[in-house]
Amino acid sequence: MLNTQVIKQSSPVEVTFDLKAYLSQQQDLVEAALERSITVVYPEKLYESMRYSLLAGGKRLCPILCLVSCELVGGTVEMVMPTACALEMVHTFSLIHDDLPTMDNDDYRRGKLTNHKVYGENVALLAGDALLAYAFEFIAVHTQGVPAHRIVQLIAKLGHTVAATGLVGGQVVDLQSEGLQNIDIETLNFIHTHKTGVLLETSVLSGAMLAGADNEVLQKLSRYGAYIGLAFQIADDVLDVTGTQEELGKTPGKDQKAQKVTYPSLWGIEESKIKAKQLVEQAKAELSCFEEKAIPLMAIADFIIARTN
């Protein structure tokens, strides 16, 4: 992980930003809120399964992006934390289902056995369903200090993000493309802007939406989120080739074994890295109007392609 970065502004001034400390502080806030979000009651096995994956660690990038964008436009942690938790619930649901034998069939996630390896496929499937449903309830019930119409808009946006128009649609095309050698870049981009990128984009947008950002700001943040979302997936594809299980916390080389077309398989590793860096630079350019307030988002964009897991 990057420890400190020199963030170049449009002016000659350069600002040193301790990204590691910043992410650690934000992660602590998110972890504490997630710990409180679900308690174990009857039926205990289901709730334990939900908590097992939700509290399994990770970068917490979705909730952090939500918190940062909210503060960027003048909102507070308190008004946005329920949504930040909900985004991680949605992300966790997608990972649980992704790892199932009918999908990517993986044994490890974040360095631990996957949910279905611990609780069985049936409970894992239902735990994912429960987390997805609870995410919407959590936003509706726990969001305070935000006008109702903004909450409704956010819930609609999150639904669009998960449905056939988002995560689910991307996953279906991904499954249909396995083993095919004629997948072009347009199809690959469709898969990953829907399966991966859309949740990062919505995470960035959601905090700003709750804080009342205007359409011009939302459009800039939407483009920023789309760019970093695709860069994240390109970096992931590269790491699947170059990383170890210890570094990744999951089985490397899964894409090649599943005969999936990836960015490195189309472009090669070095060209993929160049493309990811170009996307990050485009993302950062969208933030120029925010000046120093955008430093955390700019640093996160750089981190996305510099990470090792």
Phi, psi and omega in degrees: 000145176291136179271305177226154179226149170262113182265119180274127178265173177293334175273171180293350185285136175244140184241129176273129185232127180273091184293319182301314180294321181296311180297322179298317178297315180294319179298320179299317178298315182293315182300318180296319179292321178294321179301322180280343192287332182224125174250158182272116175229184179287136357280118190303321184298323179294312181294324177296321178295318178299312182292326181305312182277323182296326185256021184276010179089208184107179185284338184057038185294320181298307178296325180294317177300323177297313180297316184295316182292326177296313180293328179303323184255018171096010178275182183239158176300320184299319183288337189251346185300320176302321178291321177301316177295318180298320178298321178290328174297316178297315179300316181295318175306315183294325180289318178301312181291323178302322185280349184296153180304330179284349179248254183269347174054063181250148182263340185228145177212125180056036177079004180237161174302140179293162187304315183290339176286336180265316188250355183093154184296323183294314180291321179300316178301315182288327177296320176297315177302316183295319179296320180297312180296318183294331180303315181291319177299319184297318177297312185295321187276322193257349180287126182237149174074021180233132178305144185301324183294330177290321178296318178297316178299319180295315180299320177296318179298317181293321176299316178298325181293324185273326194289195179302338178279355184221243186305312184295317178298317178297320180295320180297313180295324177300313179296318181293338185269350182299133177083352179271138182259357184256022179288125181265175185294328179296317178293318180298318177296320178300312181305310191273336171290334179269316185284326184240306189297324187296326180288323176293319178298315179294326178298316178295316183292322191298317179297317180291323178299314181295328181277358174086028178297148179280173186297324180297316178295316180298322179294320177296316180291327177297316179293319176303312181297320179295318180295313182289332178297316179288322177299321179301315183291320177300316178298321178299316179298320178294316180296329178297334178271320190260341186273164175256166178297325179295319180289317188276332185076009177209171185289121177282165177073012183292325182296317181293318179297324179277002180057045178267140171284131181231173178297316176298328179289335177270320188251340192089162186292312185294317178295324177298318178297320179296315180299318180297319179295321178299319178297319179296319178296321176297319179298314182295328179296331179292345185260001188301328183290342182272350178053227188294337180296339183269002184305314179301317180293323178294318179293322178296322177300316178296319181299325184303324180260354179262350185292162178247005176207000000 
